[in-house]
Amino acid sequence: MPISHATQPASIGPKFSNCLGQVSPLILISGRRSVKGWYSGTAIDSQDTLKFSVLAGVRSMNEVFPLEKVAEAYDRMTSGKARFRVVLTTGL
């Protein structure tokens, strides 16, 4: 099961924090935990969506933080105060 991090990251223990991968069903069942996400279609669906975005001029709205402010960006995202995507930049 993929784990997706949105505005409220899933917490299923330190072994699995901030990772993507598979989670044993026993870990979920034993602690009444859950993994949340959504179906986003096939690769072709994603390609079609991106093509439409380019043609229609669709752009994401971002709150940009330099990498040095990662803690501030994370706090803003997890607090629910971020109005848009929270994006880190490396300055390159």
VEXMARDREN-527483 format. One record per residue (C-alpha): residue number from 1; residue in one letter; x, y, z. Coordinates in pm, whole numbers, plus 50000, padded with zeros to 5 digits. Each point is the difference from the previous one (the first is absolute). Example, Ala and Ser with C-alpha at 12.3 -4.5 7.8 and 13.67 -1.06 7.14 Angstrom:
# VEXMARDREN-527483
[1 "a" [51230 49550 50780]]
[2 "s" [50137 50344 49934]]
# end
This chain:
# VEXMARDREN-527483
[1 "m" [50000 50000 50000]]
[2 "p" [50150 50334 49908]]
[3 "i" [50007 50259 50273]]
[4 "s" [49919 50351 49884]]
[5 "h" [50091 50308 50200]]
[6 "a" [49750 50281 49974]]
[7 "t" [49929 50279 50246]]
[8 "q" [49993 49754 50289]]
[9 "p" [50266 49731 49971]]
[10 "a" [49907 49651 50113]]
[11 "s" [50171 49892 50316]]
[12 "i" [50036 49626 50033]]
[13 "g" [50312 49993 50205]]
[14 "p" [50361 50113 49961]]
[15 "k" [50085 49702 49779]]
[16 "f" [49767 50131 49728]]
[17 "s" [50004 50378 50042]]
[18 "n" [50084 50201 49688]]
[19 "c" [50023 49699 49769]]
[20 "l" [49828 49858 49698]]
[21 "g" [49962 49629 49959]]
[22 "q" [49805 49707 50128]]
[23 "v" [49850 49962 50345]]
[24 "s" [49912 49667 50152]]
[25 "p" [49624 49963 50063]]
[26 "l" [50085 49870 50349]]
[27 "i" [50151 50336 50094]]
[28 "l" [49681 50174 49891]]
[29 "i" [49761 49754 50164]]
[30 "s" [50186 49969 50331]]
[31 "g" [49991 50372 50072]]
[32 "r" [49673 50097 49830]]
[33 "r" [50200 50205 49752]]
[34 "s" [49916 50088 49641]]
[35 "v" [50163 50112 49679]]
[36 "k" [49810 50261 49801]]
[37 "g" [50037 50097 49638]]
[38 "w" [49812 50024 49675]]
[39 "y" [50001 49845 49658]]
[40 "s" [50149 50234 49744]]
[41 "g" [49960 49802 49679]]
[42 "t" [50245 49841 49762]]
[43 "a" [50324 50140 49861]]
[44 "i" [49814 50096 49680]]
[45 "d" [49744 50192 50210]]
[46 "s" [50286 50194 50163]]
[47 "q" [50157 50076 49662]]
[48 "d" [49666 50121 49863]]
[49 "t" [49950 50220 50305]]
[50 "l" [50345 50154 49963]]
[51 "k" [49943 50066 49628]]
[52 "f" [49670 50171 50081]]
[53 "s" [50171 50209 50270]]
[54 "v" [50257 50126 49751]]
[55 "l" [49738 50079 49734]]
[56 "a" [49770 50177 50248]]
[57 "g" [50277 50184 50185]]
[58 "v" [49919 49835 50332]]
[59 "r" [50264 50068 50265]]
[60 "s" [50025 49882 50356]]
[61 "m" [49985 50252 50282]]
[62 "n" [50295 49954 50236]]
[63 "e" [50137 50132 50323]]
[64 "v" [50375 49984 49938]]
[65 "f" [50255 49960 50280]]
[66 "p" [50377 49971 49971]]
[67 "l" [50139 49666 50118]]
[68 "e" [50151 50177 50301]]
[69 "k" [49645 50063 50128]]
[70 "v" [49884 49639 49970]]
[71 "a" [49876 49991 50362]]
[72 "e" [49791 50316 49950]]
[73 "a" [49856 49861 49674]]
[74 "y" [49915 49666 50163]]
[75 "d" [49834 50173 50298]]
[76 "r" [49792 50216 49763]]
[77 "m" [49890 49695 49803]]
[78 "t" [49911 49782 50301]]
[79 "s" [49822 50285 50180]]
[80 "g" [49756 50036 49711]]
[81 "k" [50095 50367 49953]]
[82 "a" [50149 49945 49655]]
[83 "r" [49760 50131 49736]]
[84 "f" [50170 49824 49712]]
[85 "r" [50275 49744 49946]]
[86 "v" [50304 50040 50219]]
[87 "v" [50309 49971 49780]]
[88 "l" [50367 49996 50102]]
[89 "t" [50266 50149 49774]]
[90 "t" [50371 49925 50001]]
[91 "g" [50116 50322 49839]]
[92 "l" [50149 49821 49698]]
# end
